Every structure is written in structure tokens, then in C-alpha cells.
Amino acid sequence: MPSCRGGKAGGGGRRRGRSPAGLRWLWLLLCLARRPLPGQAGAPSELRVRVRLPDGQVTEESLQADSGSDCVSLELRKGDGTLVTLVADFRQEVKIFRALILGELERGQSQFQALCFVTRLHRNEIIPSESMAKLRQKNPRTVRQAEEVRALEHLSMDVAVNFSKGAQLSSHIHNVCSEAKEAIYTREEDVKFWLEKGVDGSMFEVLPQSADLPDLQRCRLCADRWKPCICSYALSIEWYPCMLKYCKSRDAAGKVSSYKCGIRSCQKGYSFDYYVPQKQLCLWDEET
Ligand SMILES: *[C@@H]1O[C@H](CO)[C@@H](O)[C@H](O)[C@H]1NC(C)=O
């Protein structure tokens, strides 16, 4: 599975919880977490949690964090076999969604289709990698459901990203999107943000829009398999730590201070619209 390890391996010198606050938070993080697993400083940490899907099925979700390269990755398999991966690259302010969609062999589709959607990572969308690396759970058999359901986000992916140049945006694109070389999408508004940060613009190519092609339709309304259209793909991150919880403590002198003592979990869906040169690249998007 694609972990968070980008090109650069995590730096050698690991910070340790030297301050009392740091130590305490190591111990108290989460009703998920009591004690850090021994050893493994520098290795990305992995947490496996069981989560309930909307159809009632239970799946295992893997959460990895690498505070050295300041990144987090989540992966889960949906009931239909689709593998959904999210990599959050905090350093580059980039998040990458990847879907590996199983093809339907009887319809002459190859084994799977890979899609990559790259968009801006905002602050506070997900807890920091350092905190994620410290998450532990008491009971791995517990089936989790997110405490908060966040609104479905519609994203219009109007720009293609050149795979061979994508590493300049995030080193993780190379690992995560290698099966989706021809299907890496982003948005003009995200591109603007990255260009202001000094990212090289030559990796981006604006895709045809409805304004350029007046008869560009949604694929689900298009009858001709060979015509270009706007495809829609939706995915959901079923369970992720979206916020830190703080608790208060009072010292001997009565002074109140707050410390990190757990996480809040969220579920969030995303719906991506993007251009395909032929409707047959978008066969799941059919009117039923
Ligand atoms: C992506 O960039 C490479 C290197 O500059 C170039 O050779 C290739 O043609 C580009 N691919 C597309 C699809 O534009």
C-alpha cells in the first residue's frame, strides 16, 4: 500500500516528548490511546481501525502517519472492492485522493481503473501528522462510526496534472498516482494557490470546459460511448481524526491549563467532476 513515505525518508533526529505537557499528551491521547508502542522511532506508525460503511458492512481502515515527512495516509476498501486512499502532505499543502476501481470484466474493461484527485490541503482539515502518529486504540475489535458527518463537497476538477512533473507538487504523487498516470486531476483554484507558493506551472494543463465545447454533457446523460463528457466520481472517507480534543487540568496552585486528550472523528464525502475524452472511461456514471 502507498504509505506516506515520499522521496525523502524521515529525518534522523526524532523529537521526544521532553516537556511535561508533551509527555502527558503522549499518555493521554484519545480514549483510543493509552500507551505508545515501544520502539520504532522514525518508522511511520500504522493504526488499523474497523469502520462501518454506509451499507452496514464493516471494513478495515489503515491510518499511517509519518511525522518526519509530515504526512498522513488513510486507506480503506469499499464493499464493491474499490480501494480508496487519501494522502495528506502537510508540508506541500496538498491532499491526494486515489481510487482503484475494479473493472467489470464482462464489459471488456481492464482489471481496474485508477483515478487521482489532487487538491489543496487546508489547515485543520485533519489532525497533524505528529498527533496521528501517537494514536493508539484500546480495543482493535471495536467497530467505529464517525462522531461527525461533514457536508459532501463537490469539486470541479478542471485541470490535468502531468504525472512525470507531479513530484514537484508533492513527492507522494509519484507513488500514489503511478497507476493513474493519465488520470490525475486538480482545480484551477488550487493551482492558483500552489503557483503563488512557487510551484512550477508547466505540470498543469487546463481541460476542456463546457464553455469550449457547448455540447459537452454529463456522461450519465450521454448515449455515445465515444463522445467526450463530464464524468462524476464520488468517494467517502468513512472515519478520520479531524480535530484534537482538549481537556483542562488544574495544578496545585489552582492554575488551569489545557492539554490534548483525544480526537474527534469525522466522515466526509467528496464528489469529483472531470473531463473524459470518451464516455467509455466513465462507465460507473450511468443513469440507473
Ligand atoms: C509531461 O511532461 C513530460 C516531461 O516534460 C513530457 O515529455 C510529456 O509529454 C508530458 N505529458 C503530457 C501528457 O503532456
The ligand as an ORCA input file, in Angstrom:
! r2SCAN-3c Opt
* xyz 0 1
  C       4.529     15.528    -19.310
  O       5.804     16.083    -19.184
  C       6.811     15.355    -19.876
  C       8.154     15.936    -19.490
  O       8.226     17.312    -19.775
  C       6.534     15.402    -21.360
  O       7.526     14.685    -22.071
  C       5.170     14.776    -21.610
  O       4.814     14.879    -22.970
  C       4.105     15.456    -20.762
  N       2.872     14.689    -20.889
  C       1.740     15.217    -21.323
  C       0.580     14.293    -21.375
  O       1.634     16.377    -21.644
*
